């Protein structure tokens, strides 16, 4: 009798396996081919290849957003081998050979338009120009300087530093704009001629002021339009870019490309600036903007590999791409690490939108078809991380939280959750969050695991990642 029961039990296990039951997490190493491109701005060409362009004439390409190949940097500058001659006017004005974050867009004539900028860095003496190429890999030939900052009569507390351009079409696909600026007087918007890529007249001197001022540590503006929500989303980097300087990614939105932009708490971003004379004070700007991510560490738990623990520091200067075929959004940014100082690499993550139409960054790097590698489960011990609103100079660290089958959360954080169809609502320590749950790749533990990304009603980000090694 016992043998019959045991045989039936074994047959039941075999049947369940044949139905495709998957483990909660799957150990499987994913190889990322990394590149060091600072301030990556993304372009996808008609053949499906992704290009990123960054500071110091750095550029790379990828066919899958995972494996990248560098093809240009300042000492081997494929973008313009004779850059010192071609961009002499900008370099002379800015009194430097330092090129900061460019942006490249393809216009109706099929050519590629690169908006480049030169700035020494310690002052807003800058030049922003336009160069054109028949190929996304260059060489780019100079057209002309579009903007200069630092000239006679220039007030750095209210006028923009002419760097960090992002060029994009509006919701109609007909009108072309450039958002730009870094520190100084803040972030500004100019309309461009979609035929020539040049600034349309009548917007002097610098266009529409969107936010910032009095040298608030705000830069790297990037605007995208989401057809599903009807909003323009303005992504920004707050803080300084160094490993100890607190770079973090924030977002605000508006129904109108020219603003006013608001954060998830309903605050007008026009109020986001330093107090007069209180230059470079992060406390003045920290309350504004919906913070998607800053420095962080998913602390390994018992039974996990702690040898490769490496805190992310100063992630920022992002670009965003929407894939029309898959309906997926991606955010590309550079990041530094606590253990390697100012070394930086590019990371790509998915962006999701919550019930209120706010974007949320994935806590894991993008891996194609990750959802096929493990089953999604919201039971067990999770590493739970809150990004908070501060410009954090060091990483925020996760805590251990137990997600129970009855929807309760206990451990180092308490609350409850409900989930269905990949969406999740949580209350953690009295704060409500809405977001999504998905299967992602835990790079430190080299395993596919269940993950959560969510935002509170006032725009504070919460991440959770299931600990590995659980039944």
C-alpha positions in Angstrom: 0.0 0.0 0.0 2.8 2.4 0.9 4.6 1.5 -2.3 1.5 2.3 -4.3 1.1 5.7 -2.6 4.8 6.5 -3.1 4.6 5.6 -6.7 1.6 7.8 -7.2 3.4 10.7 -5.5 6.4 10.4 -7.8 4.1 10.3 -10.8 2.4 13.5 -9.6 5.8 15.2 -9.4 6.7 14.1 -12.9 3.3 15.3 -14.2 3.8 18.7 -12.7 7.3 18.9 -14.2 5.9 18.1 -17.6 3.4 21.0 -17.3 6.4 23.4 -17.2 6.6 24.2 -13.5 9.7 26.5 -13.1 11.9 27.2 -10.1 11.5 30.5 -8.3 14.9 31.6 -9.4 17.4 30.1 -11.9 21.2 30.4 -11.6 22.4 31.4 -15.0 25.3 33.7 -15.7 24.5 36.5 -18.2 27.5 38.1 -19.9 27.3 41.9 -20.3 29.8 43.5 -22.7 30.2 46.9 -21.0 31.5 50.2 -22.4 32.5 53.4 -20.8 30.4 56.1 -22.5 29.7 59.1 -20.2 26.3 60.7 -20.6 24.9 58.2 -23.1 22.4 59.6 -25.6 20.6 56.9 -27.6 19.8 56.7 -31.3 18.3 53.8 -33.1 18.9 53.5 -36.9 16.6 52.0 -39.5 18.6 48.7 -39.5 17.8 48.3 -35.8 21.2 49.1 -34.4 21.4 51.2 -31.2 24.0 53.9 -31.0 25.0 55.9 -27.9 27.0 59.1 -27.9 28.7 60.6 -24.9 31.2 63.1 -23.6 34.8 63.2 -24.7 33.7 62.1 -28.2 32.9 58.6 -26.9 30.4 56.5 -28.9 29.4 52.8 -29.1 26.8 50.6 -30.7 24.8 47.5 -29.8 22.3 45.2 -31.5 20.7 44.0 -28.3 21.2 46.6 -25.6 23.4 44.1 -23.7 26.6 43.8 -25.7 28.3 47.1 -26.7 31.2 47.9 -28.9 33.1 51.2 -28.6 34.0 52.8 -31.9 35.0 56.4 -30.9 36.8 58.2 -28.1 38.8 61.4 -28.1 42.2 59.8 -28.9 40.7 57.7 -31.6 37.9 60.0 -32.7 35.8 58.3 -35.5 33.1 60.9 -35.0 35.5 63.5 -36.3 39.2 62.6 -36.7 40.1 66.3 -37.2 38.0 67.6 -34.3 40.6 70.1 -33.2 40.3 71.8 -36.6 36.6 71.1 -37.3 35.3 72.4 -34.0 38.0 75.1 -33.4 35.5 77.9 -33.0 33.7 76.2 -30.1 36.9 75.1 -28.4 38.4 78.6 -28.7 35.3 80.2 -27.2 35.0 77.8 -24.4 38.8 77.9 -23.8 39.0 74.1 -23.6 39.3 70.9 -25.6 36.6 69.2 -23.4 33.5 68.0 -25.3 30.5 67.3 -23.1 27.3 65.4 -23.7 26.1 65.5 -27.4 22.9 64.4 -28.9 22.3 62.9 -32.4 19.0 62.8 -34.3 18.2 61.8 -37.9 16.1 64.3 -39.8 13.9 64.1 -42.8 16.8 64.4 -45.3 18.2 61.1 -43.9 21.3 62.7 -42.5 22.4 62.6 -38.8 22.6 65.8 -36.9 24.9 66.0 -33.9 24.4 68.7 -31.3 27.8 69.0 -29.6 29.0 71.3 -26.9 32.3 72.4 -25.4 32.8 73.6 -21.8 35.8 73.6 -19.5 33.5 72.7 -16.5 34.4 75.1 -13.8 32.5 78.0 -15.5 29.6 78.4 -17.9 31.8 79.6 -20.7 30.3 77.3 -23.3 29.5 76.8 -26.9 26.8 74.5 -28.4 27.0 73.7 -32.1 25.6 71.6 -34.9 27.5 69.1 -37.1 26.1 66.8 -39.8 27.1 63.4 -41.2 25.7 60.9 -43.7 26.5 58.1 -41.3 25.7 57.6 -37.6 29.4 56.8 -37.1 30.6 60.0 -38.7 32.6 61.8 -39.7 30.5 64.8 -38.6 31.2 68.1 -40.3 30.6 71.3 -38.5 27.7 73.5 -39.6 27.8 76.4 -37.1 27.7 77.4 -33.5 24.1 77.7 -32.3 24.5 79.1 -28.8 27.1 80.6 -26.5 27.1 81.2 -22.8 29.4 83.4 -20.7 29.5 86.4 -23.0 29.5 90.0 -21.8 26.3 90.8 -19.8 25.7 87.1 -19.0 24.2 86.4 -15.6 25.0 82.8 -14.6 22.4 82.7 -11.9 19.5 83.1 -14.4 20.8 82.3 -17.8 21.6 78.7 -19.0 25.0 77.0 -19.5 24.8 76.1 -23.2 25.5 72.4 -22.8 23.7 69.1 -22.5 21.3 69.3 -25.5 18.5 66.8 -26.2 16.7 67.2 -29.5 13.3 65.6 -30.1 10.0 65.9 -32.0 6.8 66.9 -30.3 3.7 64.7 -30.2 2.7 65.7 -33.7 6.0 64.5 -35.1 6.3 67.8 -37.0 7.8 70.4 -34.6 11.4 70.0 -33.4 12.7 71.1 -30.1 15.9 71.2 -28.1 16.0 71.1 -24.3 19.4 72.0 -22.7 21.2 73.4 -19.7 23.3 72.5 -16.7 23.5 74.2 -13.3 23.7 78.0 -13.7 20.3 79.4 -14.6 18.7 76.1 -15.1 17.0 74.1 -18.0 15.7 75.8 -21.1 13.7 74.9 -24.3 14.2 76.2 -27.8 12.2 75.3 -31.0 14.3 74.2 -34.0 13.7 74.2 -37.8 12.9 70.6 -38.6 14.5 71.0 -42.1 17.8 72.5 -41.1 18.1 71.7 -37.4 18.9 75.3 -36.7 17.2 77.5 -34.0 14.1 79.2 -35.2 14.3 83.0 -34.8 12.3 85.1 -32.3 13.3 83.1 -29.2 16.2 85.2 -28.0 18.2 85.0 -25.9 17.8 81.4 -24.7 14.2 80.2 -25.1 11.7 79.1 -22.4 12.9 78.6 -18.9 11.6 75.3 -17.5 13.2 75.0 -14.1 16.3 75.6 -12.0 18.4 78.7 -11.2 21.0 80.1 -8.8 23.4 77.3 -9.7 21.2 74.4 -8.6 22.9 71.1 -9.3 20.5 70.1 -12.1 21.5 69.0 -15.6 21.2 66.4 -18.4 17.6 67.2 -19.5 15.9 64.6 -21.7 12.3 64.9 -23.0 10.1 62.1 -24.4 6.4 62.0 -25.2 4.3 59.0 -24.1 1.3 58.7 -26.5 -0.5 56.4 -24.0 -0.5 58.9 -21.1 -0.5 62.1 -23.2 2.4 63.6 -21.2 5.8 64.9 -22.0 8.3 63.5 -19.5 11.4 65.6 -18.6 14.2 63.5 -17.1 16.9 65.2 -15.2 20.0 64.5 -13.1 20.4 66.1 -9.7 23.6 66.3 -7.8 27.2 66.0 -8.9 28.5 63.4 -11.3 31.5 62.1 -9.2 31.4 58.9 -7.3 30.8 60.7 -4.0 28.7 63.5 -5.4 25.2 62.0 -5.4 24.1 62.0 -9.1 20.5 60.7 -9.2 17.8 60.5 -11.9 14.5 62.4 -11.6 11.5 63.0 -13.8 8.6 65.5 -14.1 5.9 65.9 -16.7 3.6 68.2 -18.5 0.8 68.1 -21.1 2.5 70.9 -22.9 6.0 70.6 -24.2 6.9 74.1 -22.9 5.5 73.3 -19.4 4.8 74.0 -16.7 6.2 70.7 -15.5 5.2 69.1 -12.3 6.4 66.2 -10.1 4.3 63.4 -8.7 3.6 65.4 -5.6 2.1 68.2 -7.8 4.8 70.7 -7.2 5.7 73.1 -10.0 9.3 72.6 -11.2 9.5 76.3 -11.8 10.0 76.5 -8.0 12.9 74.0 -8.1 16.1 76.2 -7.8 18.5 77.3 -5.1 17.7 80.2 -2.9 19.5 83.4 -4.0 23.1 83.2 -2.9 22.7 79.6 -1.7 24.5 78.2 -4.7 25.0 74.5 -5.3 22.9 73.6 -2.2 21.3 70.2 -2.8 18.9 70.6 0.1 17.1 73.4 -1.8 16.3 71.2 -4.8 16.0 67.7 -3.2 12.2 68.1 -2.4 11.4 68.5 -6.2 11.2 66.0 -9.0 10.1 62.3 -8.9 13.3 60.5 -8.0 13.6 57.2 -9.9 17.0 56.1 -8.6 20.1 57.2 -6.9 23.1 55.3 -5.3 22.0 52.0 -3.9 23.1 48.6 -2.6 21.0 45.4 -2.5 22.6 43.9 0.6 23.1 40.1 0.2 21.2 38.0 2.7 22.1 34.8 4.4 23.0 32.1 1.9 23.7 34.6 -0.9 27.1 35.5 -2.4 28.5 38.5 -0.7 31.9 38.4 -2.5 30.7 40.5 -5.4 28.9 43.1 -3.4 29.4 46.4 -5.1 27.3 49.5 -4.4 26.0 51.5 -7.3 27.0 55.2 -7.0 25.9 58.3 -8.9 23.7 56.8 -11.7 22.7 59.6 -14.1 22.7 61.5 -17.3 20.2 59.3 -19.0 18.5 59.0 -22.3 15.2 57.2 -23.0 14.0 55.0 -25.9 10.6 53.6 -26.8 10.5 50.5 -28.9 7.3 50.7 -31.0 7.4 47.0 -31.9 7.4 45.6 -28.4 5.8 48.6 -26.6 8.7 48.6 -24.2 10.5 51.7 -22.7 14.2 51.7 -21.9 16.4 54.1 -19.9 20.1 54.2 -20.6 22.5 55.9 -18.2 26.1 55.7 -16.9 26.9 54.7 -13.4 29.9 54.5 -11.0 30.6 52.1 -8.2 31.7 52.5 -4.6 34.6 50.0 -5.0 36.0 51.4 -8.3 35.9 55.2 -7.8 35.2 57.3 -10.9 35.3 54.4 -13.3 31.9 54.3 -15.1 29.9 52.0 -17.4 26.6 52.2 -19.3 23.6 50.4 -18.0 20.2 49.8 -19.7 17.0 49.2 -17.7 13.4 48.9 -18.6 11.0 51.7 -17.7 7.5 50.8 -16.6 4.5 53.1 -16.0 2.4 52.9 -12.8 -1.4 53.4 -12.5 -0.9 57.2 -12.3 1.2 57.3 -15.4 4.6 57.8 -13.8 7.7 56.0 -15.1 9.5 53.7 -12.8 13.0 52.3 -13.4 13.7 48.6 -13.2 16.0 47.6 -10.3 17.8 45.2 -12.7 19.7 45.7 -16.0 17.8 44.7 -19.1 18.2 41.1 -20.3 16.1 40.0 -23.3 13.4 37.4 -22.5 14.3 37.3 -18.8 10.6 36.5 -18.1 11.2 33.0 -19.7 14.0 32.2 -17.3 12.1 31.8 -14.0 8.6 31.9 -12.6 7.3 35.1 -11.0 6.6 34.6 -7.4 5.8 37.1 -4.6 6.3 34.8 -1.7 9.5 34.6 0.3 12.2 37.0 1.5 12.9 40.1 -0.5 15.6 42.7 -0.4 13.5 45.9 -0.2 15.0 49.3 -1.0 13.7 52.8 -0.7 15.4 55.5 -2.7 13.9 58.4 -0.7 14.0 62.0 -1.9 17.5 63.1 -0.9 20.5 63.7 -3.1 22.3 60.8 -1.4 26.1 61.0 -1.6 26.4 57.4 -0.4 24.1 54.5 -1.3 20.8 53.6 0.3 20.9 50.0 1.5 18.1 47.4 1.2 16.5 45.6 4.2 15.1 42.1 4.5 11.3 41.8 4.1 9.2 38.7 4.1 6.3 38.5 1.7 3.8 36.0 2.9 1.1 34.1 0.9 -1.6 36.0 2.8 -0.3 39.3 1.4 1.4 40.5 4.6 4.9 42.0 4.7 7.1 41.5 7.8 10.7 41.6 9.0 12.7 44.9 8.7 9.7 46.5 6.9 6.0 45.9 7.6 2.8 46.2 5.6 0.8 44.4 2.9 0.5 43.8 -0.8 -1.8 42.6 -3.5 -0.8 41.7 -7.0 -2.4 40.6 -10.3 -1.5 40.5 -14.0 2.0 41.9 -13.3 0.7 44.9 -11.3 1.2 45.4 -7.6 0.0 47.6 -4.8 1.9 47.8 -1.6 1.6 49.5 1.7 5.0 49.6 3.4 5.5 51.2 6.8 2.3 53.2 6.2 3.2 54.4 2.7 1.2 53.3 -0.4 3.0 52.4 -3.5 1.8 51.2 -7.0 3.9 49.5 -9.6 4.8 46.3 -11.4 6.3 43.0 -10.7 8.5 41.1 -13.2 11.3 38.6 -13.6 14.7 40.3 -13.8 18.4 39.3 -13.6 20.2 39.8 -10.3 23.7 40.5 -11.6 25.4 40.1 -8.2 23.8 36.7 -7.4 23.9 35.6 -11.1 20.3 34.5 -11.0 16.9 35.3 -12.5 14.6 36.5 -9.7 11.2 38.1 -9.0 11.4 41.9 -8.8 9.2 44.9 -7.9 9.4 48.5 -8.9 6.9 51.0 -7.5 6.2 54.6 -6.7 4.4 56.2 -3.8 1.6 58.6 -4.4 4.0 61.5 -3.8 6.7 60.0 -6.1 9.1 58.0 -3.9 10.6 54.9 -5.5 10.6 51.5 -3.9 12.4 48.5 -5.3 12.3 44.9 -4.2 14.3 41.8 -5.3 13.7 38.3 -4.2 16.6 36.7 -2.3 18.1 33.7 -4.1 18.5 30.2 -2.6 14.9 29.9 -1.5 12.7 26.9 -2.0 
